[in-house]
């Protein structure tokens, strides 16, 4: 963990401790050396004015004799923690009038109290930070509940599915494996019994869903990840190739810091451009994301994927020839 995370963890440990905490215990909890523990204690006491008392033999604690509670100043959450709390707070605040609103009220209060701790005990100004949903789709809430029930109760699920790619409606019987939230939308990872293979279904395209009495077939998590997370995008499948994409020097300032896939490989070229290699199976989603960069991105390999990008660009350009 980095220094901010260590200071936060150290503060939480000392704040919760009823008795002095020894240096070996702090080393174990913070995952650092003895010298680092002493440096962090000194920073907490001298720079942040925390009431740290004690010594290396008896241990350290917060002095609460004056009845005051010390809180870290400013923002000490990391980006992922802040996003998780704010997303939870905003999602819970929008859950009103449903069967869960009353049950979730204590959870919302707890989240808001955690945010308040970051503001020194005062109300956290939630309106100063925004979490904006992006391209969220409408869905059949009954279908969503049926899907989640089948996943959690490990029962087979039957439903009608209208695929966006073909616009055809089919009846599916599947063994649900897990529900996935990806790019602000929900997907069902499942074993499709008719097609005898793993598939991902967009939940907003599911209707007439019904949990069956038959037990779901369980697929090992390693197999799920290998099949569904091995390539780029939500509808990935096992990798069929590796795409090589060149980004302009301007776009490189963004792309070099972006996480596209767990197995991506990237490097800066001498002229400032950025080369990104990504394993992929179904090219559709990858093509959409690359074309999002317009003239700042070029697919170099494989040739088939490059030709697909050229065809899509030609079709897009033809819309402006009328």
C-alpha positions in Angstrom: 0.0 0.0 0.0 1.1 3.6 -0.6 1.8 6.1 2.1 -1.7 7.6 2.2 -3.2 4.2 2.6 -0.8 3.3 5.4 -1.6 6.6 7.2 -5.3 5.9 6.9 -4.9 2.3 8.1 -2.7 3.4 11.0 -5.2 6.0 12.0 -8.0 3.5 12.0 -6.0 1.0 14.1 -5.1 3.6 16.7 -8.6 5.0 16.7 -10.2 1.6 17.4 -7.5 0.4 19.9 -8.5 0.3 23.6 -4.9 -0.5 24.6 -1.5 0.5 23.1 -0.7 -1.2 19.8 2.8 -2.8 19.5 5.1 -2.0 16.7 5.3 -5.6 15.4 1.5 -5.6 15.1 1.6 -2.4 13.2 4.2 -3.8 10.9 2.0 -6.8 10.2 -1.1 -4.7 9.6 0.6 -2.1 7.4 2.9 -4.5 5.6 6.0 -2.4 6.1 9.3 -2.2 8.0 9.8 -1.1 11.6 11.5 2.1 10.4 8.5 2.9 8.2 6.1 2.4 11.1 8.1 5.0 13.1 8.2 7.4 10.2 4.4 7.1 9.7 3.8 7.6 13.5 6.0 10.7 13.4 4.1 12.1 10.4 0.8 11.4 12.0 1.8 13.1 15.2 3.9 16.0 13.9 2.4 16.9 10.6 -1.2 16.0 11.1 -1.3 16.9 14.8 -2.7 13.5 15.9 -2.6 12.8 19.7 -0.2 9.8 19.4 1.4 8.7 22.7 3.5 5.7 23.7 6.8 4.2 22.9 8.4 1.3 21.1 8.2 -1.0 24.0 4.7 -0.6 25.4 3.1 0.4 22.1 1.3 3.4 20.7 -2.3 4.7 21.1 -4.3 7.9 20.8 -4.6 10.1 23.9 -8.3 10.6 24.5 -8.0 12.1 28.0 -9.5 15.4 26.9 -12.5 13.6 25.4 -11.8 14.9 21.8 -11.9 12.5 18.8 -9.1 13.0 16.3 -10.0 12.7 12.6 -7.7 12.9 9.6 -8.0 16.3 7.8 -9.1 16.5 4.2 -9.7 13.6 1.8 -7.9 10.4 2.8 -9.9 7.9 0.7 -8.2 6.6 -2.4 -10.0 7.0 -5.7 -11.6 3.5 -5.7 -12.9 3.9 -2.1 -14.3 7.3 -2.9 -16.0 6.0 -6.0 -17.5 3.0 -4.2 -18.9 5.1 -1.3 -20.3 7.8 -3.6 -21.8 5.4 -6.1 -23.4 3.5 -3.2 -24.7 6.7 -1.7 -26.2 7.9 -4.9 -27.7 4.6 -5.9 -29.2 4.2 -2.4 -30.6 7.7 -2.5 -32.4 6.9 -5.8 -34.0 3.7 -4.2 -37.2 5.3 -3.0 -40.7 3.9 -2.8 -39.7 0.2 -3.6 -39.8 -2.7 -1.2 -36.1 -2.2 -0.3 -36.3 1.5 0.5 -37.0 0.9 4.2 -34.6 -2.0 4.5 -31.8 0.0 2.8 -32.3 3.1 4.9 -29.8 2.0 7.7 -27.2 1.1 5.0 -27.6 4.5 3.4 -27.1 6.2 6.9 -24.0 4.1 7.4 -22.5 5.1 4.0 -23.3 8.8 4.8 -21.6 8.5 8.2 -18.5 7.0 6.5 -18.4 10.0 4.2 -18.9 12.3 7.1 -15.9 10.8 8.8 -13.9 12.0 5.8 -15.2 15.5 6.4 -14.1 15.6 10.1 -17.5 14.6 11.4 -19.4 17.2 9.4 -21.9 16.6 6.5 -20.1 15.4 3.4 -20.9 17.8 0.5 -22.1 15.1 -1.8 -23.3 17.7 -4.4 -19.6 18.7 -4.9 -18.8 15.2 -6.4 -20.7 13.7 -9.3 -21.0 10.0 -10.3 -22.6 10.2 -13.8 -24.3 7.0 -15.2 -23.3 6.5 -18.9 -25.6 5.0 -21.4 -27.7 3.1 -18.8 -30.4 1.0 -20.5 -34.0 0.5 -19.4 -34.8 -3.0 -18.4 -37.6 -5.2 -17.3 -37.3 -5.2 -13.5 -39.3 -8.5 -13.2 -36.8 -10.1 -15.6 -33.9 -8.6 -13.6 -35.2 -10.0 -10.3 -35.8 -13.4 -11.9 -32.3 -13.5 -13.3 -30.7 -12.6 -9.9 -32.9 -15.1 -8.1 -31.8 -17.9 -10.4 -28.1 -16.9 -10.0 -28.3 -16.8 -6.2 -30.4 -19.9 -5.7 -28.4 -21.9 -8.4 -31.5 -22.8 -10.4 -31.9 -23.1 -14.2 -33.5 -20.1 -16.0 -35.7 -20.0 -19.1 -36.3 -16.7 -20.9 -36.9 -15.1 -24.3 -33.9 -13.3 -25.7 -33.8 -10.7 -28.5 -30.2 -10.3 -29.6 -29.2 -6.8 -30.7 -26.9 -8.1 -33.4 -29.6 -10.1 -35.3 -32.8 -8.6 -33.8 -34.1 -12.2 -33.6 -36.0 -13.6 -30.7 -35.1 -17.0 -29.3 -36.1 -19.1 -26.2 -33.2 -20.0 -24.0 -32.7 -22.4 -21.1 -29.5 -21.7 -19.2 -27.6 -22.4 -16.0 -26.9 -19.0 -14.6 -23.3 -18.5 -13.3 -23.0 -14.9 -12.3 -24.5 -11.5 -12.8 -22.0 -8.9 -14.1 -22.2 -5.0 -14.0 -20.2 -3.6 -16.9 -20.3 -0.1 -18.3 -23.3 0.8 -16.3 -25.4 -2.1 -17.5 -26.1 -5.7 -16.3 -25.2 -8.9 -18.1 -25.8 -12.6 -17.3 -23.0 -15.1 -17.7 -24.5 -18.5 -18.2 -24.2 -22.0 -19.6 -26.5 -22.2 -22.6 -27.9 -25.8 -22.7 -29.1 -25.7 -26.3 -25.8 -24.4 -27.6 -23.7 -26.4 -25.1 -21.5 -23.5 -24.2 -20.9 -20.4 -22.1 -22.7 -17.2 -23.2 -23.2 -13.7 -21.9 -26.7 -12.1 -22.2 -27.6 -8.5 -21.9 -30.2 -8.5 -19.1 -32.2 -5.6 -20.7 -32.9 -7.9 -23.7 -34.3 -10.6 -21.5 -38.1 -11.0 -21.2 -40.5 -13.7 -19.9 -37.9 -14.9 -17.5 -38.8 -17.8 -15.2 -36.6 -19.7 -12.7 -37.0 -23.5 -13.1 -36.9 -26.2 -10.5 -33.9 -27.9 -12.0 -30.5 -27.2 -10.4 -28.1 -25.1 -12.4 -24.9 -26.7 -13.7 -21.9 -25.1 -12.0 -18.9 -24.0 -14.1 -15.6 -23.6 -12.3 -14.6 -20.0 -11.9 -11.3 -20.5 -13.7 -13.1 -21.8 -16.7 -15.5 -18.8 -16.6 -12.7 -16.3 -16.4 -10.7 -18.1 -19.2 -13.7 -18.1 -21.5 -15.4 -14.8 -20.6 -12.5 -12.6 -19.5 -9.7 -13.9 -21.8 -10.4 -11.4 -24.5 -11.5 -7.8 -24.9 -15.0 -6.8 -24.1 -18.1 -8.3 -22.4 -18.8 -10.8 -25.1 -15.3 -12.0 -25.3 -14.7 -15.8 -25.5 -11.3 -17.4 -25.8 -8.8 -15.1 -27.7 -8.7 -15.7 -31.4 -6.0 -13.1 -32.1 -4.1 -10.0 -30.8 -5.0 -6.6 -32.1 -2.2 -4.0 -32.6 -3.4 -0.4 -32.4 -1.3 2.7 -32.9 -2.4 5.9 -31.3 -1.2 9.4 -32.1 1.1 11.2 -29.8 -1.8 13.4 -28.7 -4.1 10.4 -27.9 -1.2 8.6 -26.3 -1.5 11.0 -23.3 -4.8 9.4 -22.5 -4.5 5.8 -23.8 -1.2 5.1 -22.0 -3.0 5.6 -18.6 -6.1 3.5 -19.6 -6.8 -0.1 -18.6 -8.3 -1.9 -21.7 -7.6 -5.5 -20.7 -5.7 -7.4 -18.0 -3.3 -8.8 -20.6 -2.7 -5.7 -22.6 0.8 -4.7 -23.7 1.7 -1.1 -24.4 4.7 0.9 -25.2 5.7 4.4 -26.4 7.3 4.6 -29.8 10.3 7.0 -30.5 8.0 9.4 -32.3 5.7 9.8 -29.3 2.9 7.5 -30.6 1.6 4.6 -28.4 1.4 1.0 -29.5 -1.3 -1.1 -27.7 -1.7 -4.9 -28.1 -4.9 -6.5 -26.9 -6.2 -10.1 -27.2 -9.7 -10.2 -28.7 -12.3 -12.7 -29.9 -15.4 -10.9 -31.1 -14.2 -7.7 -32.8 -17.4 -5.6 -32.5 -16.8 -3.9 -29.2 -13.1 -3.4 -29.8 -13.8 -1.8 -33.1 -16.3 0.6 -31.5 -13.8 1.7 -28.9 -10.9 2.1 -31.4 -13.1 4.1 -33.8 -14.1 6.3 -30.9 -10.6 7.9 -31.2 -11.2 8.7 -34.9 -8.1 9.8 -36.8 -5.9 9.4 -33.6 -6.1 5.6 -33.8 -5.0 3.1 -36.5 -5.5 -0.7 -36.3 -2.2 -2.2 -37.7 -2.8 -5.9 -37.2 -4.4 -8.3 -37.9 -5.2 -7.5 -41.6 -8.8 -8.8 -41.3 -9.5 -6.5 -38.3 -7.9 -3.6 -40.2 -10.2 -4.2 -43.2 -13.2 -4.3 -40.9 -12.3 -0.9 -39.5 -11.8 0.5 -43.0 -15.2 -0.8 -44.1 -16.9 0.7 -41.1 -15.2 4.1 -41.7 -16.3 4.0 -45.4 -19.9 3.3 -44.4 -19.8 6.1 -41.9 -18.4 8.5 -44.6 -21.0 7.5 -47.1 -23.7 8.9 -44.7 -22.2 12.4 -45.5 -22.1 12.0 -49.3 -25.8 12.6 -49.7 
